[in-house]
């Protein structure tokens, strides 16, 4: 009977140890879940306050008339822009009301099923405020003078002026946050002067 009691006590002790271990494991798992949830929520909150804006000058235009269409090279650049940004999570596409800017944005808009929203290139302050107040991921198709100006109004660094004659490959990526804007300047397609 003594051996049974010892075994019984040992057995009860082991059950108590197991229960303590399970409680500790449960508490640890709960703590880790809460930490993960907190990290996810903080990341989601930071992401929801970040607006990402992709800005391009329209692709190559046919001539210097008031509202020219794109050249074949320009149409190819517009298709390349679509392939470049298709997975960027674009939620809004904005363009000035010119054929060349609308046609630069059109392939991506069609692929994503989004409407190309028209903005007034003479009202860049209002456009910048609209973008800041409506978080999302934007593509903005503009001109050699309005694109860097909008970058600046959004708090970004426009860099050197866009060369009017032949520079169509500039792609700005702005991350607009309450604490400031970061600017990344990329190039897409063939560089200026390429055949």
Secondary structure, 3 states (H helix, E strand, C coil): CHHHHHHHHHHHHHHHHHHHHHHHHHHHHHHHHHHHHHHHHHHHHHHHCCEEEEEEECCCECCCCCCCCECHHHHHHHHHHHHHHCCCCCCEEEEECCHHHHHHHHHHHHHHCCCEEEECCCCHHHHHHHHHHCCCEEEEEECCCHHHHHHHHCCCCCCCCCCCCCCCCEEEEEEEECCEEEEEEEECCCCCCCC
